[in-house]
Amino acid sequence: MTVAYVGLGANVGEPRAQLDAAWDAIGRFPQTRAIARSALYRTAPLGYENQPDFLNCVGKLDTTLEPLALLRNLQKIERDLGRVRAFRDAPRTIDLDLLLYGDEIVDTRDLVIPHPRMHERAFVLKPLLELDPGATIPGRGSAADLLRACAGQRAERAEAG
């Protein structure tokens, strides 16, 4: 089994219900056990800012699925929950990102692990550290150290996961 972390986010429709539905669906993946989900964090949008705040969390999995198969399963959930990719950083009903897959580094056309911007995002690092206080980002370092560099980003705990 490999420990993998998935970022979940939503900011249109019913974000809390969509996050719950996505997490429930992840728990039904083959060869995968959903271990824990962080608290929810209310976060300001990055990039395109003219949109509602997001609810974000991170989920921890044990899986024997290969990284690309795991990503394809996440993308299917996004489609099933009505994700539309209108433009970069657009509002969304659900966003599922494969953040980490063990200590692997993957860089292909279809998949990059660690997620290419996770080390710059408080809304990823805070819930990741909640699940694993000693988390490190391969090629980047300690998640706690990286979070200090994101001090200006708003990511407030909304409630338990």
Rosetta silent file (secondary structure, phi, psi, omega in degrees, C-alpha in Angstrom):
SEQUENCE: MTVAYVGLGANVGEPRAQLDAAWDAIGRFPQTRAIARSALYRTAPLGYENQPDFLNCVGKLDTTLEPLALLRNLQKIERDLGRVRAFRDAPRTIDLDLLLYGDEIVDTRDLVIPHPRMHERAFVLKPLLELDPGATIPGRGSAADLLRACAGQRAERAEAG
SCORE:     score description
SCORE:     0.000 S_00000001
   1 L     0.000  143.924  176.151    0.000    0.000    0.000 S_00000001
   2 E  -116.648  137.535  174.939    1.094    3.544   -0.745 S_00000001
   3 E   -82.625  127.045  178.009   -0.075    6.566    1.237 S_00000001
   4 E  -126.329  150.755  177.007   -1.522    9.200   -1.067 S_00000001
   5 E  -120.673  136.837 -178.647   -2.991   12.609   -0.311 S_00000001
   6 E  -122.734  132.397  173.294   -5.810   14.205   -2.278 S_00000001
   7 E   -90.157  135.244  177.840   -6.861   17.864   -2.169 S_00000001
   8 E  -122.717  135.983  178.308  -10.603   18.516   -2.332 S_00000001
   9 E  -150.835  154.102  177.590  -12.162   21.914   -3.001 S_00000001
  10 E  -160.837  148.516  176.742  -15.456   23.478   -4.073 S_00000001
  11 L  -146.500    5.593  173.767  -16.972   26.953   -4.215 S_00000001
  12 L  -131.204  159.724 -175.566  -20.231   26.828   -6.208 S_00000001
  13 L    76.175 -129.421  178.026  -23.454   24.924   -5.644 S_00000001
  14 L  -114.958   80.543 -172.795  -23.396   23.220   -2.247 S_00000001
  15 H   -51.280  -44.636 -177.873  -19.641   22.997   -1.523 S_00000001
  16 H   -62.306  -45.960  179.837  -19.947   21.089    1.767 S_00000001
  17 H   -65.485  -37.637 -179.913  -22.279   18.472    0.263 S_00000001
  18 H   -68.176  -39.209  176.334  -20.086   18.157   -2.830 S_00000001
  19 H   -64.004  -42.378  178.051  -16.961   17.611   -0.715 S_00000001
  20 H   -62.644  -44.143 -179.389  -18.803   14.956    1.300 S_00000001
  21 H   -63.836  -40.968  179.241  -20.020   13.244   -1.887 S_00000001
  22 H   -64.733  -44.296 -179.723  -16.526   13.279   -3.390 S_00000001
  23 H   -63.873  -40.935  176.754  -14.965   11.855   -0.211 S_00000001
  24 H   -60.576  -42.534  179.731  -17.615    9.126   -0.067 S_00000001
  25 H   -65.775  -39.715  177.316  -16.886    8.235   -3.718 S_00000001
  26 H   -60.187  -38.266  179.066  -13.124    8.153   -3.050 S_00000001
  27 L   -64.315  -13.893  178.350  -13.836    5.687   -0.257 S_00000001
  28 L  -100.951    4.840  177.687  -15.310    3.314   -2.848 S_00000001
  29 L   -60.490  145.180  174.286  -12.229    3.257   -5.111 S_00000001
  30 L   -68.073  152.184  174.693  -10.902   -0.232   -5.791 S_00000001
  31 L    55.814   26.936 -173.170   -7.687   -1.245   -4.009 S_00000001
  32 E  -140.393  142.192  174.551   -7.989    1.869   -1.843 S_00000001
  33 E  -125.100  121.230  175.103   -8.856    2.661    1.755 S_00000001
  34 E   -75.636  118.935 -174.353   -9.863    6.187    2.750 S_00000001
  35 E   -92.045  -51.703 -174.805   -8.038    6.741    6.046 S_00000001
  36 E  -159.207  152.945  174.231   -8.827   10.292    7.177 S_00000001
  37 E  -126.026  137.715  179.590  -10.057   13.654    6.000 S_00000001
  38 L   -69.645  174.322  169.238   -8.915   16.953    7.471 S_00000001
  39 L   -62.808  165.519  174.021  -11.172   19.668    8.763 S_00000001
  40 E   -85.610  143.416  178.445  -12.715   22.003    6.219 S_00000001
  41 E  -124.113  131.321  174.896  -10.942   25.277    5.546 S_00000001
  42 E   -89.020  125.914 -173.142  -12.565   28.412    4.135 S_00000001
  43 E  -135.469  147.229  175.629  -10.121   29.971    1.715 S_00000001
  44 L   -74.150  144.225  178.088   -9.896   32.939   -0.574 S_00000001
  45 L   -66.765  147.621  174.228   -9.608   32.109   -4.276 S_00000001
  46 L  -110.676  151.748 -177.781   -6.184   32.350   -5.891 S_00000001
  47 L    81.974 -107.864  176.777   -5.654   33.412   -9.487 S_00000001
  48 L   -75.689  111.255 -170.907   -9.125   34.454  -10.650 S_00000001
  49 L   -95.913  -11.698 -177.155  -10.398   36.298   -7.576 S_00000001
  50 L   -84.631   66.839 -179.031  -13.912   37.373   -8.680 S_00000001
  51 L  -159.705  165.453 -179.878  -15.619   34.283   -7.246 S_00000001
  52 L   -64.689  159.403  172.430  -16.881   32.914   -3.920 S_00000001
  53 L   -60.058  158.118  177.636  -14.543   31.601   -1.239 S_00000001
  54 E   -99.585  155.549  160.018  -13.691   27.912   -1.375 S_00000001
  55 E  -105.933  130.441 -178.649  -14.129   25.128    1.110 S_00000001
  56 E  -131.653  155.264  171.804  -11.046   22.906    1.008 S_00000001
  57 E  -157.642  174.092  176.853   -9.754   19.827    2.785 S_00000001
  58 E  -128.511  139.515  176.698   -7.207   17.072    2.275 S_00000001
  59 E  -113.558  145.583  179.235   -7.859   13.342    2.348 S_00000001
  60 E  -111.172  130.912 -177.447   -5.381   10.597    3.210 S_00000001
  61 E  -126.427  152.854  162.029   -5.579    7.249    1.401 S_00000001
  62 E  -108.515  129.258 -176.645   -3.866    3.884    1.386 S_00000001
  63 E  -148.507  152.225  168.473   -3.884    2.527   -2.166 S_00000001
  64 L  -110.273    1.478  173.132   -2.332    0.020   -4.487 S_00000001
  65 L   -64.048  142.881  173.151   -3.691    1.862   -7.524 S_00000001
  66 L   -69.079  155.460 -176.111   -0.951    3.317   -9.702 S_00000001
  67 H   -53.739  -44.842 -178.304   -0.813    7.146   -9.656 S_00000001
  68 H   -66.650  -37.589  176.721   -2.371    7.592  -13.116 S_00000001
  69 H   -64.698  -39.571  176.959   -5.201    5.171  -12.301 S_00000001
  70 H   -62.816  -45.220  177.867   -5.847    7.085   -9.078 S_00000001
  71 H   -59.331  -45.107 -179.306   -5.937   10.358  -11.014 S_00000001
  72 H   -60.907  -38.909  176.052   -8.391    8.906  -13.570 S_00000001
  73 H   -64.584  -39.894  177.549  -10.698    7.821  -10.737 S_00000001
  74 H   -64.287  -42.837  179.550  -10.552   11.342   -9.260 S_00000001
  75 H   -63.841  -34.443  177.319  -11.356   12.878  -12.656 S_00000001
  76 H   -64.746  -41.708  176.959  -14.373   10.579  -13.009 S_00000001
  77 H   -60.110  -45.144  178.700  -15.727   11.855   -9.678 S_00000001
  78 H   -55.946  -47.255  179.389  -15.243   15.437  -10.917 S_00000001
  79 H   -61.751  -45.534 -178.500  -17.240   14.650  -14.070 S_00000001
  80 H   -61.959  -30.541 -179.393  -19.939   12.845  -12.085 S_00000001
  81 L   -95.169   12.469  170.892  -20.292   15.866   -9.768 S_00000001
  82 L    85.413   21.183  178.524  -20.615   18.319  -12.668 S_00000001
  83 L   -63.078  129.018  175.069  -17.129   19.810  -12.848 S_00000001
  84 L  -120.968  129.983  179.715  -16.812   22.177  -15.814 S_00000001
  85 L   -99.005   77.445 -176.170  -13.379   23.500  -16.802 S_00000001
  86 L   -69.465  -44.702  178.498  -14.459   26.880  -18.201 S_00000001
  87 L  -164.293  167.100 -177.716  -11.072   28.584  -17.746 S_00000001
  88 L   -59.101  132.262  178.515   -8.033   28.406  -15.483 S_00000001
  89 L    64.897   23.283  179.063   -8.919   28.976  -11.795 S_00000001
  90 L   -69.516  159.350  171.937  -12.646   29.208  -12.623 S_00000001
  91 L   -57.376  150.888 -177.713  -15.307   28.626   -9.960 S_00000001
  92 L  -151.160  149.329  177.636  -16.056   24.909   -9.597 S_00000001
  93 L   -72.496  -32.462  178.002  -18.474   22.439   -8.107 S_00000001
  94 L  -159.276  144.382  175.254  -15.577   20.146   -7.192 S_00000001
  95 E  -137.987  121.500 -179.884  -11.813   20.079   -7.637 S_00000001
  96 E  -121.737  120.814 -178.214   -9.831   16.952   -6.803 S_00000001
  97 E  -119.793  130.054  171.351   -6.044   17.067   -6.968 S_00000001
  98 E   -78.749  108.057 -173.216   -3.655   14.183   -6.433 S_00000001
  99 E   -85.735  -53.482 -176.024   -1.165   15.959   -4.188 S_00000001
 100 E  -138.217  146.597  175.221    1.264   13.264   -3.057 S_00000001
 101 E  -135.293   94.298 -172.550    1.769    9.590   -3.822 S_00000001
 102 L    56.995 -136.102  176.253    4.180    8.183   -1.262 S_00000001
 103 L  -108.661   21.354 -177.380    7.512    9.911   -1.808 S_00000001
 104 L   -73.525  148.403  170.282    7.306    9.538   -5.590 S_00000001
 105 L  -115.869  122.302 -179.541    8.093   12.296   -8.044 S_00000001
 106 E  -124.505  133.903  177.840    6.159   11.976  -11.317 S_00000001
 107 E  -143.064   87.636  178.460    6.452   14.405  -14.220 S_00000001
 108 L  -123.991  175.781  178.618    4.495   13.346  -17.295 S_00000001
 109 L   -61.568  -34.710 -174.725    2.163   15.076  -19.721 S_00000001
 110 L   -94.433  -18.996 -172.727   -0.853   13.739  -17.797 S_00000001
 111 L  -154.302  134.149  173.921    0.333   13.888  -14.206 S_00000001
 112 E  -126.750  123.194  176.830    2.758   15.809  -12.014 S_00000001
 113 E  -132.378  132.952   -2.577    3.394   14.682   -8.421 S_00000001
 114 L   -60.256  155.082  177.648    3.881   16.405   -6.072 S_00000001
 115 L   -50.295  133.118 -168.149    1.114   18.666   -7.302 S_00000001
 116 L   -62.090  -21.088 -178.974    3.009   21.526   -8.969 S_00000001
 117 L  -120.256    6.705 -175.402    1.675   24.380   -6.819 S_00000001
 118 H   -61.306  -31.717 -177.213    0.838   22.663   -3.541 S_00000001
 119 H   -71.733   -8.488 -179.446    3.955   24.029   -1.845 S_00000001
 120 H  -108.940    8.183 -170.367    2.656   27.580   -2.454 S_00000001
 121 L  -125.301  112.721  178.345   -0.873   27.088   -1.107 S_00000001
 122 H   -60.697  -33.544 -177.662   -1.881   27.467    2.522 S_00000001
 123 H   -69.719  -11.705  172.612   -5.238   25.806    1.746 S_00000001
 124 H   -99.258  -45.541 -173.778   -3.331   22.615    0.905 S_00000001
 125 H   -67.962  -41.555 -179.808   -0.526   22.786    3.453 S_00000001
 126 H   -60.036  -52.493  179.509   -2.660   23.515    6.542 S_00000001
 127 H   -68.849  -30.298  175.078   -4.974   20.511    6.143 S_00000001
 128 H   -61.149  -46.301 -179.945   -2.061   18.303    5.033 S_00000001
 129 H   -66.695  -28.658  175.135   -0.193   19.159    8.221 S_00000001
 130 H   -62.374  -40.876 -179.917   -3.332   18.431   10.246 S_00000001
 131 H   -79.460  -32.262 -177.474   -3.250   14.859    8.898 S_00000001
 132 L  -145.667   89.829 -176.643    0.547   14.499    8.994 S_00000001
 133 L   -58.121  -20.941  179.307    2.407   17.075   11.129 S_00000001
 134 L  -101.698   17.182 -175.193    5.753   15.834    9.787 S_00000001
 135 L   -57.136  140.934  172.281    4.753   15.932    6.116 S_00000001
 136 E  -125.757  150.689  178.100    7.411   16.684    3.542 S_00000001
 137 E  -104.523  113.818 -178.395    6.971   17.573   -0.099 S_00000001
 138 L   -52.562  129.715 -179.652    9.450   15.605   -2.232 S_00000001
 139 L    82.267   -6.423 -177.299   11.869   18.006   -3.853 S_00000001
 140 L  -122.414  -35.062  178.936   10.554   20.943   -1.768 S_00000001
 141 E   114.411 -160.642 -176.316   11.062   20.136    1.905 S_00000001
 142 E   -64.902  130.093  177.404    9.057   20.376    5.093 S_00000001
 143 H   -62.893  -34.375  178.635    5.385   21.278    4.643 S_00000001
 144 H   -63.865  -42.803  177.681    5.571   23.283    7.901 S_00000001
 145 H   -65.299  -40.943  179.949    8.443   25.379    6.528 S_00000001
 146 H   -65.814  -35.504  178.352    6.621   25.867    3.228 S_00000001
 147 H   -63.059  -36.798  179.308    3.467   26.976    5.064 S_00000001
 148 H   -59.907  -31.527  178.529    5.388   29.791    6.761 S_00000001
 149 L   -74.358  -10.031 -179.996    6.101   31.217    3.289 S_00000001
 150 L  -103.693   20.471 -171.867    2.300   31.329    2.672 S_00000001
 151 L   -55.491  -28.204 -178.313    1.593   33.513    5.716 S_00000001
 152 L   -81.660   -4.104 -178.526   -0.311   36.117    3.671 S_00000001
 153 L   -91.738  135.203  178.365   -2.895   33.640    2.376 S_00000001
 154 L   -83.520  122.184  174.113   -6.232   33.300    4.158 S_00000001
 155 E  -148.394   92.741 -174.115   -7.116   29.700    5.023 S_00000001
 156 E  -101.828  134.918  178.447   -9.355   29.595    8.096 S_00000001
 157 E   -61.941  126.703 -178.851  -10.568   26.393    9.685 S_00000001
 158 E   -95.144  -43.966  179.747  -14.311   26.145    9.042 S_00000001
 159 E  -175.257  172.990  177.907  -15.157   22.906   10.880 S_00000001
 160 L   -64.253  153.775 -177.945  -14.109   19.330   11.451 S_00000001
 161 L   -75.138    0.000    0.000  -13.810   17.070    8.376 S_00000001
